[in-house]
Amino acid sequence: MLNVLFVDDEINVLNGLKRTLRSMKDEWNMEFADSGEEALVMLGTSKFDVIVSDIRMPGMDGVQLLTKVKSEYPNIIRLALSGHAETEMELECTKAAHQFLAKPADTETIRTAINRSAILKSMLTDETLQSTVGNVTSLPSLPELYQKILREAADPDGSIMRVGQIISEDLAMSTKVLQLVNSAFFGLSSNVSTVKQATGLLGFDIIKSLVLSQKIFSAYEGVRKSGLDLESLIRHSTKTAMLAKKIAAHEGLSPKECDQAVMAGMLHDVGVLLLADLYPERYARITTLSDSDDASVRKAEIDEFGVSHALVGAYLLGLWGLPDTIVEAVCFHHRPEMGADNNFSILSSVYLANCLVNACEQGLDDEALKEKLDHAYLEKVGCKSSIEDLRRMAES
C-alpha cells in the first residue's frame, strides 16, 4: 500500500482529486494538504512514499516544496502538477521532481505516473543490483555534449539551429549523425550535408537521442575484449529505435512519445555495454550465447550477475535522470507485463520493436514470431497492429 500526499492550494482541486481517485483507495493511503507549509508538517509526522504537488501556489510554491522534500526526504517520489506553461518554473521544477504532469491530469494518468515511479524505485533499489553496479565508482557520467544540448534547449533564447552548431563542433559526432541521418533508417528524400540541416529536419528530441546513444557507444569501445560485437549491437539498437517509432506512430502515440520511443530503442541494451565494461571476463561467458534466444541470454546474465542487462541499463539511465517512461521501457523491454501502464505505451513499442528486429535477425517466420510474443500483454494494452502489420513495418 502506497502512502501518497497531494498538495494544492485550491480546495476545489483537492476535492476533485479525492473524488476522482476514490477508486485507488485499495492501493493507496491518500492525504491532502492545501499549502506547502502544511505538507511539510505532515511529512514530519507521517511516512509518505509519494508526493504530488501543484507548482503555482502562494507562499511556498511547488518548486520550493519539492526542492525541500528532495533534500530532507530523498526517498520520497516527487511528482509535479501544473496547468501553466511557465518555462522558467518548469525548468526549475525538473531539478526537484521525478516527473512533471500537466493539469488537468485524469485518474489514469496520475495512477500510471505514481505506480510507474513506485515500481521503478523498488526495482532500481534491488540489493543484488546495488551490489553489482551500485557501488562501482567508475559508473559513466552523462556525456558533456548531451548536457550542452539540454542547456541550449532549456535556454529561452536557445534555438534548434544553435543545437546543430554545438554538435558541429564535435567532428566525430557530426560524422556519426550525418551517417545515420543519411541512412535508410530515416528514409529522407534528399541527401543531408550539414548537421544544422539534419537538426532542423529531425527535431530536437531525435537529435538528442542520436547524440546520447552514439556518445555512449563510442565510450564503450573497450567492451570488445569481452567478445561483444559492438557494431552488431549498434545496428540492432538503431533498427529497434526506428521501428519503435514506426510502431508508436501506427498505434496512435503522440509525436513526443514517438520521439521518446526512439531514445528508448537506441538505449534499450545499454546495460549490456555496462556489464561488459565492468566485468569483461565474466561477460565473455555470456557472449558465447550470441546465437541463442533472448531468454537464454537473460538467464545466463542472471545466473552470472544476479541481474539482467535490462535492469542494469535502467539503473544507469535512472541515475542520469532520464524520463521514467524511457527508464521503464529499458527496464522491462523483455518483460513488458511488469510495466505500470494499461494502455499502449513507449514500453509496448520498444518491446515489439525488439522482438521484431530479433525475429528478422534470426530469420524467424510469422508462426515462430507469434510464439515469442506475449499476446495477453498486447491484448491488455489494446495493441491494434496485426502480425502482418508489424512484419511490414519491420521489413520496410
KEKE-3310 file (N, C-alpha, C; in steps of 0.2 Angstrom, whole numbers, plus 5000, padded with zeros to 4 digits):
npx = (5004:5004:5008:5002:5004:4995:4996:4989:4984:4971:4956:4945:4952:4958:4947:4942:4952:4951:4938:4940:4950:4945:4944:4956:4958:4960:4973:4981:4985:4979:4983:4979:4985:4984:4993:5011:5017:5009:5010:5024:5023:5015:5023:5033:5027:5021:5024:5028:5027:5025:5024:5013:5013:5006:5012:5011:5009:5003:5014:5025:5030:5027:5039:5049:5044:5046:5059:5064:5059:5066:5079:5077:5069:5074:5070:5057:5046:5044:5032:5026:5013:5006:4996:5000:5011:5025:5040:5052:5049:5045:5057:5065:5058:5060:5072:5069:5059:5053:5045:5035:5018:5005:4991:4974:4975:4970:4963:4968:4981:4987:4987:4995:5007:5011:5011:5021:5033:5034:5036:5048:5056:5057:5062:5075:5082:5085:5094:5103:5106:5112:5123:5130:5132:5130:5139:5150:5163:5166:5156:5149:5147:5134:5135:5145:5143:5129:5124:5126:5118:5105:5106:5105:5093:5085:5087:5078:5082:5088:5090:5085:5094:5106:5109:5112:5124:5132:5134:5141:5153:5159:5168:5169:5156:5148:5150:5145:5132:5127:5130:5121:5109:5108:5106:5096:5088:5081:5075:5075:5071:5081:5098:5107:5118:5124:5125:5117:5107:5102:5098:5088:5078:5076:5073:5073:5072:5075:5088:5094:5093:5101:5113:5116:5115:5125:5137:5137:5139:5152:5160:5162:5171:5180:5174:5175:5184:5178:5172:5161:5151:5152:5148:5137:5128:5126:5120:5108:5102:5099:5090:5080:5076:5071:5061:5053:5048:5040:5031:5025:5019:5010:5002:4996:5002:5008:5017:5028:5029:5032:5045:5052:5051:5061:5073:5072:5073:5085:5093:5090:5098:5109:5113:5120:5132:5137:5138:5147:5158:5161:5164:5173:5179:5170:5158:5161:5158:5144:5143:5146:5134:5128:5121:5110:5093:5084:5079:5088:5100:5097:5094:5107:5114:5108:5111:5125:5127:5116:5107:5099:5104:5094:5089:5101:5104:5093:5095:5107:5102:5092:5100:5105:5094:5085:5068:5055:5047:5056:5066:5058:5054:5066:5070:5060:5059:5060:5051:5037:5024:5027:5027:5019:5008:4992:4988:4993:5010:5026:5035:5028:5030:5044:5046:5039:5046:5059:5057:5053:5064:5074:5068:5069:5083:5086:5080:5066:5050:5033:5025:5034:5037:5025:5024:5034:5029:5020:5005:4994:4998:4999:4985:4980:4985:4979:4984:4984:4990:4992:5001:5005:5005:5015:5026:5027:5031:5043:5050:5051)
npy = (4994:5010:5026:5042:5059:5073:5089:5105:5122:5126:5122:5116:5109:5099:5093:5088:5079:5070:5064:5059:5050:5040:5027:5022:5019:5006:5003:5014:5024:5040:5057:5074:5091:5109:5118:5122:5123:5116:5104:5101:5100:5088:5079:5078:5071:5060:5045:5045:5039:5044:5061:5072:5087:5103:5117:5131:5140:5151:5159:5146:5139:5126:5122:5126:5118:5105:5104:5106:5094:5085:5087:5084:5072:5062:5049:5049:5049:5061:5071:5083:5095:5105:5118:5128:5135:5139:5142:5145:5141:5128:5122:5124:5116:5103:5100:5096:5087:5070:5068:5077:5082:5088:5099:5098:5083:5067:5053:5040:5044:5050:5039:5030:5037:5038:5024:5019:5026:5021:5007:5007:5013:5003:4992:4997:4999:4987:4975:4966:4971:4983:4979:4974:4984:4996:5001:5004:5014:5019:5022:5028:5046:5057:5061:5076:5083:5080:5086:5100:5102:5100:5111:5121:5119:5122:5135:5151:5159:5150:5140:5128:5128:5132:5121:5112:5119:5117:5103:5102:5106:5095:5084:5070:5067:5074:5068:5055:5058:5063:5052:5043:5050:5050:5037:5023:5021:5033:5037:5049:5060:5068:5071:5074:5087:5094:5096:5106:5106:5093:5093:5103:5096:5084:5087:5092:5081:5069:5071:5073:5061:5053:5059:5056:5042:5038:5044:5036:5023:5025:5028:5015:5007:4998:4987:4977:4967:4958:4950:4955:4960:4975:4983:4976:4977:4990:4992:4984:4991:5003:4999:4995:5006:5015:5007:5006:5019:5019:5009:5015:5027:5021:5015:5026:5035:5050:5063:5067:5056:5046:5051:5049:5035:5032:5036:5027:5015:5016:5015:5003:4992:4996:4992:4980:4985:4991:4980:4972:4981:4983:4970:4962:4949:4940:4943:4938:4925:4926:4931:4920:4915:4921:4918:4912:4913:4927:4924:4914:4921:4931:4923:4918:4929:4933:4922:4923:4936:4940:4949:4956:4963:4972:4978:4983:4993:5001:5006:5014:5024:5029:5035:5045:5053:5052:5052:5044:5036:5032:5025:5015:5008:5003:4995:4985:4979:4966:4960:4966:4965:4969:4982:4998:5004:5003:5005:5006:5010:5018:5009:4997:4999:4998:4985:4977:4981:4977:4963:4960:4965:4956:4944:4946:4946:4933:4926:4921:4915:4920:4912:4907:4920:4923:4914:4920:4932:4941:4938:4940:4952:4961:4961:4967:4980:4985:4983:4987:4983:4970:4954:4954:4968:4972:4965:4970:4984:4981:4975:4986)
npz = (5000:4995:5002:4999:4996:4992:4986:4985:4983:4980:4985:4979:4969:4976:4982:4970:4966:4977:4974:4961:4963:4971:4968:4969:4982:4988:4984:4988:5002:5005:5008:5010:5007:5009:5007:5005:5017:5026:5020:5023:5037:5039:5032:5042:5052:5047:5037:5020:5003:4991:4984:4977:4970:4966:4956:4955:4969:4982:4994:4999:4985:4973:4968:4977:4988:4983:4981:4994:5000:4992:4997:5011:5012:5003:4998:4995:4982:4969:4962:4950:4947:4935:4927:4919:4907:4911:4907:4914:4927:4926:4921:4933:4941:4935:4941:4954:4954:4950:4940:4928:4927:4917:4921:4917:4925:4921:4930:4926:4921:4932:4941:4933:4932:4946:4950:4941:4944:4957:4955:4947:4957:4967:4959:4955:4967:4971:4980:4975:4963:4967:4973:4962:4953:4959:4968:4961:4957:4945:4937:4922:4918:4913:4896:4891:4879:4877:4888:4886:4875:4881:4890:4880:4874:4885:4887:4886:4875:4866:4852:4839:4828:4834:4842:4832:4828:4840:4840:4828:4831:4837:4829:4827:4832:4823:4811:4813:4816:4803:4795:4800:4798:4785:4781:4777:4788:4791:4780:4772:4758:4752:4751:4766:4771:4781:4799:4805:4796:4797:4810:4810:4801:4808:4821:4839:4849:4842:4838:4850:4855:4846:4848:4862:4862:4853:4859:4870:4865:4859:4870:4875:4868:4873:4877:4868:4871:4879:4870:4864:4850:4845:4834:4829:4839:4839:4827:4829:4839:4833:4823:4831:4837:4827:4822:4833:4834:4822:4825:4837:4831:4822:4832:4837:4846:4854:4845:4853:4862:4852:4848:4860:4861:4851:4858:4869:4862:4856:4867:4874:4876:4883:4896:4893:4888:4899:4909:4901:4901:4914:4919:4910:4908:4914:4907:4895:4895:4893:4880:4872:4870:4859:4848:4853:4860:4867:4879:4884:4885:4894:4905:4907:4911:4923:4930:4931:4936:4944:4940:4926:4909:4906:4918:4923:4914:4915:4928:4926:4917:4925:4935:4928:4926:4916:4908:4917:4908:4898:4906:4911:4899:4895:4906:4906:4894:4890:4898:4897:4904:4917:4918:4922:4914:4908:4895:4877:4875:4876:4881:4876:4862:4861:4866:4856:4845:4848:4848:4835:4827:4832:4828:4814:4812:4816:4807:4809:4805:4803:4811:4821:4826:4832:4843:4851:4856:4869:4870:4879:4886:4875:4871:4883:4883:4872:4859:4842:4830:4818:4816:4803:4800:4808:4804:4791:4794:4800:4790:4781)
capx = (5000:5007:5006:5003:5002:4993:4997:4987:4981:4964:4952:4941:4956:4959:4941:4941:4956:4948:4933:4942:4955:4942:4944:4963:4958:4963:4980:4985:4983:4980:4982:4979:4987:4982:4999:5017:5019:5005:5013:5030:5021:5013:5029:5037:5024:5019:5028:5025:5031:5025:5021:5011:5012:5005:5018:5010:5005:5006:5019:5029:5027:5029:5047:5052:5042:5049:5066:5065:5057:5072:5084:5076:5066:5076:5067:5050:5045:5041:5028:5024:5007:5005:4992:5003:5017:5030:5046:5057:5047:5046:5064:5067:5055:5063:5078:5067:5054:5055:5041:5031:5012:5001:4985:4971:4978:4965:4964:4973:4987:4990:4988:5001:5013:5013:5013:5027:5038:5035:5038:5055:5060:5058:5067:5081:5085:5086:5100:5108:5108:5116:5130:5133:5134:5128:5145:5156:5165:5168:5150:5150:5143:5130:5140:5145:5139:5122:5122:5126:5112:5100:5106:5103:5086:5081:5088:5073:5085:5091:5087:5087:5100:5111:5110:5116:5131:5135:5136:5145:5160:5162:5169:5167:5149:5145:5151:5141:5125:5126:5130:5114:5103:5108:5105:5089:5083:5076:5071:5074:5071:5086:5104:5108:5125:5126:5122:5112:5101:5099:5094:5081:5074:5074:5070:5077:5072:5078:5095:5096:5093:5106:5119:5117:5117:5132:5142:5138:5143:5159:5163:5162:5175:5184:5170:5177:5188:5173:5169:5155:5151:5149:5144:5131:5124:5124:5115:5102:5099:5097:5085:5075:5074:5067:5055:5049:5045:5035:5025:5022:5015:5005:4997:4992:5005:5009:5024:5033:5030:5036:5052:5055:5052:5067:5078:5072:5075:5093:5097:5087:5103:5114:5115:5125:5138:5139:5141:5153:5164:5163:5166:5174:5180:5164:5153:5163:5154:5138:5144:5146:5127:5126:5116:5104:5087:5084:5078:5094:5105:5095:5095:5114:5116:5105:5115:5131:5127:5111:5103:5099:5106:5089:5089:5107:5103:5088:5098:5111:5098:5089:5105:5106:5088:5081:5061:5053:5044:5061:5069:5053:5055:5073:5069:5055:5058:5059:5045:5033:5019:5028:5026:5013:5003:4987:4987:4999:5015:5033:5037:5025:5033:5051:5046:5038:5052:5065:5055:5053:5071:5077:5065:5072:5090:5086:5076:5060:5044:5027:5022:5039:5037:5019:5026:5038:5025:5016:4998:4990:5000:4997:4978:4978:4986:4975:4988:4979:4994:4992:5007:5006:5006:5021:5031:5028:5034:5050:5054:5052)
capy = (5000:5017:5032:5047:5066:5078:5096:5110:5127:5126:5117:5113:5104:5094:5089:5084:5073:5065:5061:5055:5045:5036:5020:5020:5018:4999:5003:5020:5028:5046:5063:5080:5097:5114:5123:5119:5123:5111:5097:5099:5097:5081:5075:5077:5067:5053:5042:5045:5036:5049:5067:5075:5094:5109:5121:5138:5141:5156:5157:5141:5136:5119:5121:5126:5112:5098:5105:5104:5087:5081:5087:5081:5066:5060:5043:5050:5050:5068:5072:5090:5096:5112:5120:5134:5134:5143:5139:5145:5137:5121:5120:5123:5110:5097:5098:5094:5082:5065:5068:5083:5081:5094:5099:5094:5076:5062:5047:5035:5047:5050:5032:5027:5040:5036:5017:5018:5028:5016:5001:5008:5014:4996:4988:5000:4999:4980:4974:4962:4977:4988:4975:4973:4991:5002:5004:5005:5021:5021:5022:5034:5051:5059:5065:5083:5086:5080:5091:5106:5102:5101:5118:5126:5118:5125:5142:5154:5162:5145:5138:5121:5129:5133:5114:5110:5122:5114:5096:5103:5107:5089:5081:5063:5066:5076:5062:5049:5060:5063:5045:5040:5053:5049:5030:5021:5021:5039:5037:5056:5060:5071:5070:5080:5088:5098:5094:5110:5104:5087:5095:5106:5091:5079:5090:5092:5075:5064:5073:5072:5053:5051:5061:5052:5035:5037:5045:5030:5018:5027:5027:5008:5003:4993:4981:4971:4962:4953:4946:4958:4963:4982:4985:4972:4980:4997:4991:4981:4996:5008:4997:4994:5013:5017:5003:5008:5025:5017:5006:5020:5031:5017:5014:5032:5038:5057:5064:5067:5049:5043:5053:5046:5028:5032:5036:5021:5010:5016:5014:4998:4987:5000:4988:4975:4989:4992:4974:4970:4985:4982:4963:4959:4942:4937:4944:4934:4919:4927:4932:4914:4913:4927:4915:4910:4917:4932:4921:4911:4926:4934:4918:4917:4935:4932:4916:4926:4943:4941:4954:4956:4969:4977:4981:4987:4999:5006:5009:5019:5029:5032:5039:5051:5057:5052:5052:5037:5032:5029:5021:5009:5004:4999:4991:4980:4978:4959:4959:4972:4965:4972:4990:5001:5007:4998:5007:5005:5015:5018:5002:4992:5000:4995:4978:4974:4983:4972:4956:4960:4965:4949:4939:4947:4944:4926:4923:4918:4916:4923:4907:4907:4926:4923:4911:4924:4937:4940:4940:4943:4959:4965:4962:4971:4987:4987:4984:4986:4980:4963:4951:4956:4975:4973:4962:4975:4989:4979:4974:4992)
capz = (5000:4995:5006:4994:4999:4987:4988:4980:4987:4978:4989:4974:4965:4981:4982:4964:4967:4982:4971:4955:4965:4976:4965:4971:4990:4990:4983:4991:5008:5002:5012:5006:5010:5004:5006:5006:5024:5029:5018:5027:5044:5038:5031:5048:5057:5044:5032:5014:4998:4985:4985:4971:4971:4961:4956:4957:4975:4986:4999:4997:4979:4972:4967:4984:4992:4981:4982:5001:5000:4989:5002:5018:5012:4997:4996:4993:4974:4969:4955:4950:4943:4933:4922:4916:4903:4914:4905:4919:4933:4924:4921:4940:4944:4933:4945:4960:4953:4946:4934:4928:4924:4915:4923:4922:4924:4923:4935:4924:4920:4939:4943:4930:4934:4953:4950:4937:4948:4963:4953:4946:4963:4970:4955:4955:4974:4972:4984:4970:4958:4970:4974:4955:4950:4963:4972:4957:4957:4938:4933:4917:4919:4907:4891:4891:4873:4878:4893:4882:4871:4886:4892:4875:4873:4891:4887:4882:4869:4863:4845:4836:4824:4839:4844:4827:4829:4845:4838:4823:4834:4838:4822:4827:4832:4817:4806:4815:4815:4796:4793:4802:4795:4778:4781:4776:4794:4791:4773:4769:4751:4749:4755:4771:4770:4787:4805:4806:4791:4800:4816:4808:4799:4813:4828:4845:4853:4839:4838:4857:4856:4842:4852:4868:4861:4850:4864:4875:4861:4857:4876:4877:4863:4876:4878:4863:4875:4882:4864:4862:4844:4846:4828:4828:4844:4837:4821:4832:4843:4829:4820:4836:4839:4821:4822:4839:4832:4817:4829:4841:4827:4820:4837:4839:4852:4852:4842:4859:4864:4846:4849:4866:4859:4848:4863:4872:4857:4855:4873:4877:4878:4886:4901:4890:4887:4906:4911:4898:4903:4921:4920:4903:4908:4916:4902:4889:4895:4890:4873:4868:4868:4855:4843:4857:4860:4872:4886:4886:4887:4901:4911:4908:4914:4930:4934:4932:4939:4948:4937:4918:4907:4906:4924:4924:4909:4918:4934:4924:4915:4931:4938:4923:4926:4910:4910:4919:4903:4895:4910:4911:4893:4895:4912:4905:4887:4889:4902:4897:4908:4923:4917:4925:4910:4905:4888:4873:4878:4874:4883:4871:4856:4861:4867:4850:4840:4849:4846:4828:4825:4834:4823:4807:4813:4817:4801:4811:4801:4807:4817:4826:4830:4836:4849:4855:4858:4875:4867:4884:4887:4869:4872:4889:4881:4866:4853:4836:4825:4817:4814:4796:4800:4812:4799:4785:4797:4801:4783:4777)
cpx = (5004:5004:5007:5000:5001:4993:4994:4983:4974:4960:4948:4945:4957:4953:4940:4946:4954:4942:4935:4946:4952:4943:4951:4963:4961:4970:4984:4981:4984:4978:4982:4981:4986:4987:5006:5019:5016:5008:5020:5028:5019:5019:5033:5034:5022:5024:5024:5030:5031:5022:5019:5009:5010:5011:5017:5006:5008:5010:5024:5027:5029:5036:5050:5050:5046:5056:5068:5064:5063:5078:5083:5073:5068:5073:5060:5050:5041:5038:5026:5018:5007:5000:4994:5010:5022:5036:5051:5056:5047:5053:5067:5064:5058:5069:5076:5062:5056:5051:5036:5024:5008:4994:4980:4973:4972:4967:4969:4980:4991:4992:4994:5007:5016:5015:5020:5033:5039:5038:5046:5059:5062:5063:5074:5085:5086:5093:5105:5110:5113:5123:5133:5136:5134:5134:5151:5157:5166:5162:5150:5145:5139:5135:5140:5142:5132:5120:5122:5120:5106:5100:5103:5096:5082:5082:5082:5075:5088:5087:5089:5093:5106:5113:5114:5123:5135:5138:5141:5152:5163:5162:5167:5159:5145:5145:5146:5133:5123:5126:5123:5108:5102:5107:5098:5085:5078:5073:5070:5075:5077:5092:5105:5116:5128:5122:5116:5106:5098:5095:5088:5076:5071:5071:5074:5077:5075:5086:5098:5097:5099:5113:5121:5119:5124:5138:5143:5142:5150:5163:5165:5166:5178:5180:5171:5181:5184:5170:5163:5156:5148:5145:5138:5126:5121:5118:5108:5098:5096:5090:5079:5072:5069:5061:5050:5045:5039:5029:5021:5017:5009:4999:4994:4996:5007:5016:5029:5034:5034:5043:5056:5056:5059:5073:5078:5074:5083:5096:5094:5092:5109:5117:5120:5132:5141:5142:5147:5159:5166:5166:5167:5175:5174:5158:5155:5160:5147:5138:5144:5139:5124:5121:5110:5099:5088:5084:5084:5099:5103:5096:5103:5117:5114:5109:5122:5132:5122:5105:5104:5102:5100:5088:5095:5106:5098:5091:5103:5107:5094:5093:5106:5100:5084:5073:5060:5050:5050:5065:5064:5054:5061:5073:5065:5054:5058:5053:5040:5027:5020:5028:5019:5007:4998:4985:4994:5004:5021:5036:5034:5028:5040:5051:5044:5043:5058:5063:5056:5060:5075:5074:5068:5079:5091:5083:5070:5054:5038:5025:5027:5038:5031:5020:5030:5034:5021:5009:4994:4992:4998:4989:4976:4979:4983:4979:4984:4983:4993:5000:5010:5008:5014:5027:5032:5032:5042:5054:5055:5058)
cpy = (5006:5022:5038:5054:5070:5085:5101:5116:5128:5120:5113:5108:5098:5090:5085:5078:5068:5061:5056:5049:5040:5029:5018:5018:5011:4999:5009:5022:5036:5052:5069:5087:5103:5120:5119:5118:5117:5104:5096:5097:5090:5077:5073:5073:5060:5051:5042:5042:5041:5055:5070:5083:5099:5113:5128:5138:5147:5154:5152:5138:5129:5117:5121:5120:5106:5098:5103:5097:5083:5081:5083:5074:5063:5053:5043:5052:5057:5069:5079:5090:5103:5113:5126:5132:5139:5140:5139:5141:5130:5118:5119:5117:5103:5095:5095:5088:5076:5065:5074:5081:5087:5093:5101:5087:5071:5057:5043:5038:5048:5043:5029:5030:5038:5028:5015:5020:5023:5010:5001:5009:5007:4992:4991:5001:4992:4979:4970:4967:4981:4985:4974:4979:4997:5005:5005:5012:5024:5021:5029:5040:5053:5063:5072:5086:5086:5085:5098:5107:5103:5108:5123:5125:5122:5132:5146:5157:5156:5143:5131:5122:5129:5126:5111:5112:5118:5107:5097:5104:5101:5085:5074:5062:5069:5071:5057:5051:5060:5056:5042:5043:5052:5041:5029:5021:5027:5040:5044:5056:5063:5070:5076:5081:5091:5096:5099:5109:5098:5089:5099:5101:5086:5081:5088:5085:5069:5065:5072:5065:5051:5053:5057:5045:5034:5039:5039:5025:5019:5026:5020:5004:4998:4987:4975:4966:4957:4949:4949:4961:4970:4984:4982:4975:4986:4996:4989:4987:5002:5006:4996:5001:5016:5013:5004:5014:5023:5014:5011:5025:5027:5016:5020:5036:5045:5058:5064:5060:5045:5045:5050:5038:5027:5032:5029:5015:5010:5014:5007:4992:4990:4996:4982:4979:4989:4986:4972:4974:4984:4975:4960:4951:4938:4937:4940:4928:4920:4928:4926:4912:4918:4924:4912:4915:4922:4929:4918:4915:4929:4929:4918:4923:4935:4927:4919:4932:4944:4946:4953:4963:4975:4981:4986:4993:5004:5010:5015:5025:5033:5037:5046:5056:5057:5051:5045:5033:5028:5024:5014:5005:5000:4994:4984:4978:4971:4957:4964:4971:4968:4979:4992:5003:5001:5000:5006:5011:5014:5011:4997:4993:4997:4988:4975:4975:4978:4965:4955:4960:4959:4944:4939:4944:4937:4922:4919:4920:4919:4918:4907:4914:4926:4920:4915:4929:4936:4943:4943:4950:4963:4966:4967:4978:4989:4988:4982:4983:4973:4961:4954:4964:4976:4970:4967:4981:4987:4978:4980:4996)
cpz = (5000:4999:5001:4997:4993:4990:4983:4984:4985:4981:4984:4970:4970:4982:4976:4964:4971:4978:4965:4957:4970:4974:4967:4979:4992:4988:4986:4997:5006:5008:5008:5010:5006:5004:5007:5013:5027:5027:5022:5034:5044:5036:5037:5053:5054:5039:5025:5009:4992:4987:4978:4972:4965:4962:4958:4963:4978:4992:4997:4991:4978:4971:4973:4988:4990:4982:4990:5003:4998:4994:5008:5018:5005:4994:4994:4985:4974:4962:4956:4945:4941:4927:4918:4913:4905:4913:4911:4925:4932:4924:4928:4943:4942:4937:4952:4960:4949:4940:4934:4924:4923:4918:4917:4920:4926:4928:4933:4923:4927:4941:4940:4932:4941:4953:4946:4941:4954:4961:4951:4952:4966:4966:4956:4962:4976:4975:4979:4965:4961:4971:4968:4953:4954:4967:4968:4956:4950:4934:4928:4919:4912:4902:4891:4885:4874:4883:4890:4878:4875:4888:4886:4874:4879:4891:4883:4875:4864:4856:4843:4832:4828:4841:4839:4827:4834:4843:4832:4825:4836:4832:4822:4827:4826:4812:4807:4814:4808:4793:4794:4799:4788:4776:4779:4782:4794:4785:4771:4762:4748:4754:4760:4772:4777:4793:4806:4802:4795:4806:4815:4805:4804:4819:4834:4848:4849:4839:4845:4858:4852:4846:4858:4867:4858:4854:4868:4871:4860:4864:4878:4872:4867:4878:4873:4866:4878:4876:4862:4855:4844:4840:4827:4833:4842:4831:4824:4836:4839:4825:4825:4837:4833:4821:4827:4837:4827:4821:4833:4837:4824:4825:4840:4845:4849:4849:4847:4861:4858:4847:4855:4865:4855:4853:4867:4868:4857:4861:4877:4879:4881:4892:4899:4890:4894:4909:4908:4899:4910:4923:4914:4903:4909:4910:4896:4889:4892:4882:4869:4867:4863:4850:4847:4857:4866:4879:4889:4889:4893:4906:4912:4912:4922:4933:4935:4937:4944:4946:4929:4916:4907:4912:4926:4920:4912:4924:4931:4921:4920:4935:4934:4923:4920:4912:4912:4913:4899:4899:4911:4905:4893:4901:4910:4898:4885:4893:4903:4902:4915:4923:4921:4921:4907:4898:4884:4875:4874:4875:4878:4865:4856:4862:4860:4845:4841:4847:4839:4825:4826:4829:4816:4807:4813:4811:4803:4806:4806:4813:4823:4830:4834:4843:4854:4859:4864:4872:4873:4886:4881:4869:4877:4887:4875:4860:4846:4830:4824:4816:4808:4796:4803:4807:4793:4788:4798:4795:4779:4780)
residu = (MET:LEU:ASN:VAL:LEU:PHE:VAL:ASP:ASP:GLU:ILE:ASN:VAL:LEU:ASN:GLY:LEU:LYS:ARG:THR:LEU:ARG:SER:MET:LYS:ASP:GLU:TRP:ASN:MET:GLU:PHE:ALA:ASP:SER:GLY:GLU:GLU:ALA:LEU:VAL:MET:LEU:GLY:THR:SER:LYS:PHE:ASP:VAL:ILE:VAL:SER:ASP:ILE:ARG:MET:PRO:GLY:MET:ASP:GLY:VAL:GLN:LEU:LEU:THR:LYS:VAL:LYS:SER:GLU:TYR:PRO:ASN:ILE:ILE:ARG:LEU:ALA:LEU:SER:GLY:HIS:ALA:GLU:THR:GLU:MET:GLU:LEU:GLU:CYS:THR:LYS:ALA:ALA:HIS:GLN:PHE:LEU:ALA:LYS:PRO:ALA:ASP:THR:GLU:THR:ILE:ARG:THR:ALA:ILE:ASN:ARG:SER:ALA:ILE:LEU:LYS:SER:MET:LEU:THR:ASP:GLU:THR:LEU:GLN:SER:THR:VAL:GLY:ASN:VAL:THR:SER:LEU:PRO:SER:LEU:PRO:GLU:LEU:TYR:GLN:LYS:ILE:LEU:ARG:GLU:ALA:ALA:ASP:PRO:ASP:GLY:SER:ILE:MET:ARG:VAL:GLY:GLN:ILE:ILE:SER:GLU:ASP:LEU:ALA:MET:SER:THR:LYS:VAL:LEU:GLN:LEU:VAL:ASN:SER:ALA:PHE:PHE:GLY:LEU:SER:SER:ASN:VAL:SER:THR:VAL:LYS:GLN:ALA:THR:GLY:LEU:LEU:GLY:PHE:ASP:ILE:ILE:LYS:SER:LEU:VAL:LEU:SER:GLN:LYS:ILE:PHE:SER:ALA:TYR:GLU:GLY:VAL:ARG:LYS:SER:GLY:LEU:ASP:LEU:GLU:SER:LEU:ILE:ARG:HIS:SER:THR:LYS:THR:ALA:MET:LEU:ALA:LYS:LYS:ILE:ALA:ALA:HIS:GLU:GLY:LEU:SER:PRO:LYS:GLU:CYS:ASP:GLN:ALA:VAL:MET:ALA:GLY:MET:LEU:HIS:ASP:VAL:GLY:VAL:LEU:LEU:LEU:ALA:ASP:LEU:TYR:PRO:GLU:ARG:TYR:ALA:ARG:ILE:THR:THR:LEU:SER:ASP:SER:ASP:ASP:ALA:SER:VAL:ARG:LYS:ALA:GLU:ILE:ASP:GLU:PHE:GLY:VAL:SER:HIS:ALA:LEU:VAL:GLY:ALA:TYR:LEU:LEU:GLY:LEU:TRP:GLY:LEU:PRO:ASP:THR:ILE:VAL:GLU:ALA:VAL:CYS:PHE:HIS:HIS:ARG:PRO:GLU:MET:GLY:ALA:ASP:ASN:ASN:PHE:SER:ILE:LEU:SER:SER:VAL:TYR:LEU:ALA:ASN:CYS:LEU:VAL:ASN:ALA:CYS:GLU:GLN:GLY:LEU:ASP:ASP:GLU:ALA:LEU:LYS:GLU:LYS:LEU:ASP:HIS:ALA:TYR:LEU:GLU:LYS:VAL:GLY:CYS:LYS:SER:SER:ILE:GLU:ASP:LEU:ARG:ARG:MET:ALA:GLU:SER)
# end
